[in-house]
Amino acid sequence: MWGKDVRLSRIMREGKILCVPMDHGLTDGPIKGIEDINSIAEKVAKGGATCIVLHKGMIKSLKKAYLPVLLHLSGGTSLSSEPNRKVRVADVLEAVKLGADGVSVHINIGGEQSEPSMLMDLGEIAADSDDLGMPLLAMMYARGPNVGYKFDPKLISHVARVGAELGADIIKVPYTGDPDSFRKVTEGVSVPVIIAGGPKMGNELSVLEMVAGAMKAGAAGVAFGRNVFQHPDPEKMTRAIASVIFEGASPEEAMAYLR
């Protein structure tokens, strides 16, 4: 496990993580903020992010190693008739060849046709990650006809546990909305849990309050995409989030980086 431990120490800082996923181009095209991968990667690196998530083509387009990178192994487009179905588009060996420091996979639980194949993918990718010493971030969501309120703590606890049961090293899930309910999620698994940012929020303080609430509940950090790369100043927004995660700043104190 030495190789995995070394790579985990690169994508985390003192057991905490500030990840900025930028894999959205496959799903939605060149949306605002990620038109120029090199520019945004440099900005979030300066702001204090610990890693980014990219598909293999974007890793190849990087002009230099701005910060550690996770290769995203799954994908699907918003044009599909089954947008919740994610298929494997890369493998762990490719991540090694590309010099990545880890891999990530998106798993939607609850689909009638797609859940079985995605669970199989997660199990196989976890085994490959162990064999090759690559940290695995599993992005776990409850999405399907049997899913009601997608922020239900019981649902999120369940999908987090699925990721842990099948061998993920870090679990990413939506935030339940408050520290008390999210603590049940973090206490239900034995690996670090981080929260997803979701859609772009208009209120910076609300974003920082969500980060602080998750950290209070035992989260190891965040994986925020749009709320970072679509901010008018991604470097400052990253720095504000970093101050909450790594320095224990309050949301109000962190707002000073944005003024």
LOMAR-227108 format. One line per field, with one value per residue (C-alpha): residue number from 1; residue in three letters; x negated, y negated, z. Coordinates in nm, 2 decimals, padded with zeros to 4 digits. Each point is the difference from the previous one (the first is absolute). Layout:
n = [NUM,...]
res = [ALA,...]
xx = [X,...]
yy = [Y,...]
zz = [Z,...]
This chain:
n = [1,2,3,4,5,6,7,8,9,10,11,12,13,14,15,16,17,18,19,20,21,22,23,24,25,26,27,28,29,30,31,32,33,34,35,36,37,38,39,40,41,42,43,44,45,46,47,48,49,50,51,52,53,54,55,56,57,58,59,60,61,62,63,64,65,66,67,68,69,70,71,72,73,74,75,76,77,78,79,80,81,82,83,84,85,86,87,88,89,90,91,92,93,94,95,96,97,98,99,100,101,102,103,104,105,106,107,108,109,110,111,112,113,114,115,116,117,118,119,120,121,122,123,124,125,126,127,128,129,130,131,132,133,134,135,136,137,138,139,140,141,142,143,144,145,146,147,148,149,150,151,152,153,154,155,156,157,158,159,160,161,162,163,164,165,166,167,168,169,170,171,172,173,174,175,176,177,178,179,180,181,182,183,184,185,186,187,188,189,190,191,192,193,194,195,196,197,198,199,200,201,202,203,204,205,206,207,208,209,210,211,212,213,214,215,216,217,218,219,220,221,222,223,224,225,226,227,228,229,230,231,232,233,234,235,236,237,238,239,240,241,242,243,244,245,246,247,248,249,250,251,252,253,254,255,256,257,258,259]
res = [MET,TRP,GLY,LYS,ASP,VAL,ARG,LEU,SER,ARG,ILE,MET,ARG,GLU,GLY,LYS,ILE,LEU,CYS,VAL,PRO,MET,ASP,HIS,GLY,LEU,THR,ASP,GLY,PRO,ILE,LYS,GLY,ILE,GLU,ASP,ILE,ASN,SER,ILE,ALA,GLU,LYS,VAL,ALA,LYS,GLY,GLY,ALA,THR,CYS,ILE,VAL,LEU,HIS,LYS,GLY,MET,ILE,LYS,SER,LEU,LYS,LYS,ALA,TYR,LEU,PRO,VAL,LEU,LEU,HIS,LEU,SER,GLY,GLY,THR,SER,LEU,SER,SER,GLU,PRO,ASN,ARG,LYS,VAL,ARG,VAL,ALA,ASP,VAL,LEU,GLU,ALA,VAL,LYS,LEU,GLY,ALA,ASP,GLY,VAL,SER,VAL,HIS,ILE,ASN,ILE,GLY,GLY,GLU,GLN,SER,GLU,PRO,SER,MET,LEU,MET,ASP,LEU,GLY,GLU,ILE,ALA,ALA,ASP,SER,ASP,ASP,LEU,GLY,MET,PRO,LEU,LEU,ALA,MET,MET,TYR,ALA,ARG,GLY,PRO,ASN,VAL,GLY,TYR,LYS,PHE,ASP,PRO,LYS,LEU,ILE,SER,HIS,VAL,ALA,ARG,VAL,GLY,ALA,GLU,LEU,GLY,ALA,ASP,ILE,ILE,LYS,VAL,PRO,TYR,THR,GLY,ASP,PRO,ASP,SER,PHE,ARG,LYS,VAL,THR,GLU,GLY,VAL,SER,VAL,PRO,VAL,ILE,ILE,ALA,GLY,GLY,PRO,LYS,MET,GLY,ASN,GLU,LEU,SER,VAL,LEU,GLU,MET,VAL,ALA,GLY,ALA,MET,LYS,ALA,GLY,ALA,ALA,GLY,VAL,ALA,PHE,GLY,ARG,ASN,VAL,PHE,GLN,HIS,PRO,ASP,PRO,GLU,LYS,MET,THR,ARG,ALA,ILE,ALA,SER,VAL,ILE,PHE,GLU,GLY,ALA,SER,PRO,GLU,GLU,ALA,MET,ALA,TYR,LEU,ARG]
xx = [00.00,-00.31,00.07,00.36,-00.10,-00.25,00.25,00.27,-00.25,-00.03,00.38,00.07,-00.16,-00.02,00.29,00.22,00.08,00.12,00.07,00.12,00.17,-00.03,00.14,00.32,-00.11,00.09,00.35,00.09,-00.26,-00.24,00.22,-00.11,-00.31,-00.16,-00.05,-00.37,-00.11,-00.35,00.12,00.25,-00.24,-00.27,00.25,00.14,-00.36,-00.10,00.32,-00.10,00.19,-00.16,00.11,00.21,00.21,-00.04,00.07,-00.30,00.00,-00.01,-00.29,-00.19,00.07,-00.15,-00.31,-00.15,00.08,00.18,00.12,00.09,00.25,00.26,00.10,00.37,00.09,00.37,00.22,00.32,00.16,00.30,00.11,00.06,00.35,-00.15,-00.21,-00.03,-00.18,-00.38,-00.23,-00.37,-00.20,-00.35,-00.18,-00.24,-00.30,00.06,-00.01,-00.34,-00.13,00.13,-00.18,00.33,00.00,00.33,00.32,00.37,00.32,00.37,00.25,00.38,00.19,00.37,00.02,00.20,-00.25,-00.31,-00.06,-00.12,-00.27,-00.12,-00.03,-00.21,-00.21,-00.06,-00.11,-00.23,-00.15,-00.06,-00.19,-00.21,-00.07,-00.13,-00.22,-00.16,-00.01,00.24,00.24,00.36,00.25,00.36,00.26,00.32,00.35,00.36,00.18,00.28,00.37,-00.01,-00.18,00.21,-00.17,-00.36,-00.14,00.16,-00.27,00.11,-00.05,-00.33,-00.13,00.10,-00.18,-00.31,00.00,00.03,-00.32,-00.18,00.12,-00.14,-00.34,-00.01,-00.27,00.19,00.38,00.16,00.38,00.24,00.03,00.31,00.05,-00.11,-00.28,00.21,00.15,-00.33,-00.18,00.20,-00.15,-00.36,00.04,00.14,-00.32,-00.37,-00.15,-00.01,00.33,00.01,00.29,00.11,00.06,00.30,00.14,-00.16,00.13,00.04,-00.09,-00.36,00.07,00.24,-00.27,-00.24,00.26,00.06,-00.38,-00.01,00.30,-00.14,-00.34,00.18,00.17,-00.33,-00.04,-00.36,00.07,00.18,00.01,00.14,00.01,00.24,-00.01,-00.37,-00.07,00.31,-00.08,-00.11,-00.33,-00.07,-00.33,00.15,00.30,-00.24,-00.20,00.32,00.11,-00.35,00.00,00.31,-00.14,-00.36,00.00,00.34,00.11,00.36,00.21,00.00,-00.38,-00.05,00.21,-00.29,-00.19,00.28,00.02]
yy = [00.00,-00.23,-00.14,-00.08,-00.16,-00.22,-00.12,-00.06,-00.23,-00.20,-00.05,-00.06,-00.25,00.13,00.23,-00.26,-00.07,-00.29,00.16,-00.20,00.24,-00.13,00.30,-00.18,-00.05,00.35,-00.03,-00.36,-00.12,-00.30,-00.17,-00.33,00.02,00.31,-00.13,-00.02,00.28,-00.13,-00.34,00.13,00.27,-00.26,-00.22,00.27,00.12,-00.35,-00.01,00.31,00.29,00.33,00.17,-00.02,00.26,00.02,00.24,00.14,-00.24,-00.30,00.15,00.03,-00.37,-00.12,-00.21,00.09,00.17,-00.28,00.23,00.37,00.14,00.28,00.17,00.03,00.35,-00.03,-00.22,-00.07,-00.30,-00.21,00.08,00.36,00.15,00.15,-00.29,00.18,00.29,-00.03,00.23,00.07,-00.22,00.06,00.24,-00.01,00.10,-00.31,-00.21,00.15,-00.07,-00.36,-00.07,-00.05,00.01,00.18,00.10,-00.09,00.16,-00.12,00.25,-00.06,00.24,00.07,00.03,00.29,00.10,-00.19,00.08,00.36,-00.09,-00.30,00.21,00.26,-00.29,-00.13,00.34,00.07,-00.35,00.03,00.32,-00.15,-00.30,00.22,00.20,-00.32,-00.21,-00.27,-00.18,00.03,-00.28,00.13,-00.26,00.16,-00.12,00.13,-00.05,00.21,00.08,00.12,-00.30,-00.27,-00.30,00.03,-00.18,00.25,00.09,00.37,00.01,-00.18,00.22,00.30,-00.11,-00.10,00.34,00.17,-00.19,00.11,00.36,00.03,-00.14,-00.37,-00.20,-00.33,-00.04,-00.31,-00.05,-00.29,-00.20,00.08,-00.36,-00.01,00.14,00.22,00.20,00.01,00.14,00.31,00.03,-00.04,00.24,00.27,00.05,00.06,-00.21,-00.38,-00.16,-00.32,-00.20,-00.09,-00.36,00.05,-00.27,-00.35,-00.19,-00.38,-00.07,00.04,00.01,00.29,00.20,-00.07,00.09,00.33,00.07,-00.09,00.21,00.31,-00.04,-00.03,00.33,00.18,-00.05,00.01,-00.28,-00.08,00.06,-00.32,-00.06,-00.28,-00.18,-00.05,-00.01,-00.21,-00.26,-00.34,00.06,00.37,-00.05,-00.21,00.24,00.29,-00.18,-00.08,00.36,00.11,-00.22,00.18,00.35,-00.04,-00.29,00.04,-00.35,-00.08,-00.08,-00.37,00.00,00.18,-00.27,-00.24,00.18,-00.10,-00.37]
zz = [00.00,00.01,-00.34,00.08,00.33,-00.18,-00.25,00.27,00.17,-00.32,-00.06,00.37,00.24,00.36,-00.07,-00.16,-00.36,-00.22,-00.34,-00.30,-00.25,-00.36,-00.18,-00.10,-00.36,-00.10,00.15,-00.09,-00.25,00.06,00.26,00.16,00.21,-00.16,-00.36,00.07,00.23,00.05,00.11,00.26,00.12,00.07,00.19,00.23,00.07,00.11,00.22,00.19,-00.16,00.07,-00.33,-00.31,-00.19,-00.38,-00.29,-00.18,-00.29,00.23,00.20,-00.33,-00.07,00.32,-00.06,00.33,00.34,00.17,00.28,00.05,-00.25,00.03,-00.33,-00.03,-00.12,-00.07,-00.22,-00.18,-00.17,00.07,-00.36,00.09,00.06,00.31,00.15,00.34,-00.16,00.02,-00.19,00.03,-00.24,00.15,00.23,00.29,-00.21,-00.22,00.32,00.08,-00.35,00.01,00.33,00.19,00.38,00.02,-00.18,00.05,-00.11,00.00,00.12,00.00,00.22,-00.07,-00.38,-00.13,-00.27,00.09,00.36,-00.04,-00.26,00.20,00.31,-00.19,-00.14,00.35,00.14,-00.29,00.01,00.37,-00.05,-00.28,00.21,00.29,-00.25,-00.14,00.32,-00.12,00.24,-00.11,00.05,-00.05,-00.07,00.13,-00.07,00.04,-00.33,-00.13,00.01,00.36,00.12,00.17,00.17,-00.13,00.31,00.24,00.26,-00.02,-00.37,00.01,00.29,-00.22,-00.31,00.20,00.16,-00.34,-00.11,00.31,-00.02,-00.35,00.08,-00.07,00.19,00.01,-00.04,-00.15,00.08,00.00,00.33,00.19,00.11,00.36,00.22,00.22,-00.29,-00.19,00.30,-00.05,-00.35,00.11,00.30,-00.23,-00.19,00.09,-00.28,-00.05,-00.13,-00.19,-00.13,-00.35,-00.09,-00.23,-00.22,00.00,00.31,-00.02,00.36,00.10,00.37,-00.05,-00.17,00.28,00.26,-00.17,00.02,00.36,00.08,-00.17,00.18,00.33,-00.08,-00.06,-00.37,-00.14,-00.25,-00.32,-00.37,-00.14,-00.38,-00.12,00.33,-00.05,-00.38,-00.08,00.27,-00.13,00.19,00.03,00.17,00.28,00.04,00.03,00.26,00.20,00.00,00.09,00.30,00.13,-00.07,00.11,00.24,00.17,-00.10,00.04,-00.31,00.09,00.05,-00.33,-00.18,00.06,-00.29,-00.23,00.09]
